[in-house]
Amino acid sequence: MFYKLLIILSSIFIYSFASNDIKDLDSFQANFVQSITSDSKNVIEYKGEVFIKKSGKILWKYKTPVVKNVYIDNNYALVDEPELEQAILTQLEDEINIIKLLNSSKKIGENSYITNIDDIDYSIKTSKNGNKIEEIRYKDKLENSVLILFYDTVQNVEISDEIFKFEIPDYYDVIRK
């Protein structure tokens, strides 16, 4: 479930690259704080950074409370969990469909959008000038409220493809899903 939601979030970013309001976005790099609030009001907070290229290459680097790196390249995902010395490899059923996301997303305010993917509504807010993604909100299938805030955002800079490559160490357990 966690990985599916992460892939959907990555799809939303790719949609945002093609949006008319976020002009000529070829890359996105930011620090993030992801807060997950359960029905019982327990909050888990994750921090890290994200790197995204219009080509479909994505890297979510979680730094706290656990170290985890999620690499996505169109219809393939690799989750590196160094603390567990394991890698999870997933072949996605479908390649991320940018056109579907564009057609399903709606501008609902000056700096806000909404889209529904797999029966989950995602709210996206951009900066006042509409060119930077500031937050994504949604309620997951377990009824947790999720808020991802982005800061120190850098757009349209060269991001080397090398950052999206991960060689699985020999001592890792490999899980295929």
C-alpha positions as CSV (number, residue, x, y, z in Angstrom):
1,M,0.0,0.0,0.0
2,F,2.8,2.4,0.9
3,Y,4.6,1.8,-2.4
4,K,1.4,2.1,-4.4
5,L,0.6,5.5,-2.8
6,L,4.2,6.7,-3.4
7,I,4.0,5.8,-7.0
8,I,0.7,7.6,-7.3
9,L,2.3,10.7,-5.7
10,S,5.0,10.4,-8.3
11,S,2.4,10.4,-11.0
12,I,0.9,13.6,-9.6
13,F,4.3,15.2,-9.9
14,I,4.6,14.1,-13.5
15,Y,1.2,15.6,-14.2
16,S,2.3,18.8,-12.6
17,F,5.2,19.0,-15.0
18,A,2.8,19.1,-17.9
19,S,0.3,21.5,-16.3
20,N,-0.2,24.8,-18.1
21,D,0.2,26.6,-14.8
22,I,3.6,25.2,-14.0
23,K,5.5,26.5,-17.0
24,D,8.2,24.4,-18.8
25,L,9.0,22.3,-15.8
26,D,11.7,19.8,-16.7
27,S,13.0,18.8,-13.3
28,F,11.9,19.2,-9.6
29,Q,14.1,18.9,-6.5
30,A,12.9,19.7,-3.0
31,N,13.1,18.8,0.6
32,F,9.9,17.5,2.1
33,V,8.1,16.8,5.3
34,Q,5.4,14.1,5.1
35,S,2.9,13.9,8.0
36,I,0.6,11.0,8.3
37,T,-2.2,11.4,10.8
38,S,-4.3,8.4,11.8
39,D,-8.0,8.4,12.9
40,S,-6.7,8.1,16.5
41,K,-4.7,11.4,15.9
42,N,-1.3,9.7,16.0
43,V,1.1,11.5,13.8
44,I,4.1,10.0,12.0
45,E,6.4,12.5,10.3
46,Y,8.9,11.6,7.6
47,K,11.5,14.0,6.2
48,G,13.7,13.7,3.2
49,E,14.2,15.0,-0.3
50,V,12.8,14.2,-3.7
51,F,14.3,14.4,-7.2
52,I,12.1,14.2,-10.3
53,K,12.8,14.4,-14.1
54,K,10.2,14.9,-16.7
55,S,11.5,11.6,-18.3
56,G,9.8,9.7,-15.5
57,K,12.9,9.1,-13.3
58,I,12.0,9.8,-9.6
59,L,13.9,9.4,-6.4
60,W,12.3,9.8,-2.9
61,K,15.1,9.8,-0.3
62,Y,13.6,9.4,3.2
63,K,16.1,10.5,5.9
64,T,14.0,10.3,9.1
65,P,12.6,8.4,11.0
66,V,14.0,5.6,8.8
67,V,16.4,5.8,5.9
68,K,14.8,4.6,2.7
69,N,15.3,5.3,-1.0
70,V,12.6,4.8,-3.5
71,Y,13.7,4.8,-7.2
72,I,11.0,4.9,-9.9
73,D,11.6,4.7,-13.6
74,N,8.3,4.8,-15.5
75,N,6.8,1.3,-14.8
76,Y,9.6,0.0,-12.5
77,A,10.2,0.7,-8.8
78,L,13.1,-0.2,-6.5
79,V,12.9,0.4,-2.8
80,D,16.3,0.4,-1.0
81,E,16.0,-0.1,2.8
82,P,19.6,0.1,4.0
83,E,18.8,-0.4,7.7
84,L,17.1,-3.7,6.8
85,E,19.8,-4.5,4.1
86,Q,17.1,-5.3,1.6
87,A,15.8,-4.1,-1.8
88,I,12.3,-4.5,-3.0
89,L,11.8,-4.7,-6.7
90,T,8.4,-4.0,-8.3
91,Q,7.3,-4.1,-11.9
92,L,4.3,-1.8,-12.0
93,E,1.2,-3.1,-13.9
94,D,1.0,0.0,-16.0
95,E,3.4,2.7,-17.0
96,I,2.5,6.1,-15.4
97,N,0.0,7.6,-17.8
98,I,0.6,11.3,-18.0
99,I,-2.3,11.9,-20.4
100,K,-4.8,10.2,-18.0
101,L,-3.6,12.4,-15.1
102,L,-3.9,15.5,-17.2
103,N,-7.4,14.7,-18.3
104,S,-8.6,13.8,-14.8
105,S,-7.0,16.8,-13.0
106,K,-9.1,19.9,-12.4
107,K,-8.0,23.4,-11.4
108,I,-10.3,24.3,-8.5
109,G,-8.7,27.6,-7.5
110,E,-6.1,30.1,-8.4
111,N,-3.3,27.9,-6.9
112,S,-5.0,24.6,-6.3
113,Y,-5.9,21.4,-8.2
114,I,-7.6,18.2,-7.5
115,T,-7.3,14.8,-9.1
116,N,-8.7,11.4,-8.3
117,I,-6.6,8.3,-8.7
118,D,-7.7,4.8,-7.5
119,D,-10.6,6.4,-5.6
120,I,-8.4,8.8,-3.7
121,D,-8.7,12.5,-4.0
122,Y,-5.4,14.4,-4.1
123,S,-5.3,18.1,-3.5
124,I,-2.3,20.0,-5.0
125,K,-1.4,23.5,-4.0
126,T,1.2,25.7,-5.8
127,S,2.9,28.9,-4.9
128,K,1.1,32.2,-5.5
129,N,2.6,32.6,-8.9
130,G,1.6,29.0,-9.7
131,N,5.0,27.8,-10.7
132,K,6.1,25.7,-7.7
133,I,4.4,22.8,-5.9
134,E,4.1,23.6,-2.2
135,E,1.9,20.8,-0.9
136,I,-0.1,17.6,-1.6
137,R,-2.9,16.5,0.7
138,Y,-5.0,13.3,0.6
139,K,-6.7,10.7,2.7
140,D,-5.4,7.2,2.0
141,K,-7.4,4.0,1.9
142,L,-6.8,3.4,5.6
143,E,-8.4,6.8,6.3
144,N,-5.1,8.4,7.3
145,S,-4.7,12.1,6.4
146,V,-1.5,12.7,4.5
147,L,0.2,16.1,4.0
148,I,3.4,16.5,2.1
149,L,5.0,20.0,2.3
150,F,7.8,21.0,0.0
151,Y,10.5,23.5,0.7
152,D,13.9,24.6,-0.7
153,T,12.4,23.8,-4.1
154,V,14.7,24.0,-7.2
155,Q,13.2,23.6,-10.6
156,N,14.6,23.2,-14.1
157,V,18.2,22.5,-13.1
158,E,20.2,19.6,-14.5
159,I,19.8,16.4,-12.5
160,S,22.3,13.8,-13.5
161,D,20.8,10.4,-14.3
162,E,23.4,8.9,-12.1
163,I,21.4,9.9,-9.0
164,F,18.6,7.5,-10.1
165,K,20.9,4.4,-10.3
166,F,21.2,2.0,-7.5
167,E,23.4,-1.1,-7.5
168,I,22.1,-3.7,-5.0
169,P,24.9,-4.8,-2.7
170,D,25.6,-8.5,-2.7
171,Y,24.7,-8.8,1.0
172,Y,21.1,-7.4,0.6
173,D,18.0,-9.6,0.6
174,V,16.1,-9.0,-2.6
175,I,12.3,-9.2,-2.6
176,R,10.4,-9.2,-5.8
177,K,6.7,-8.2,-5.7
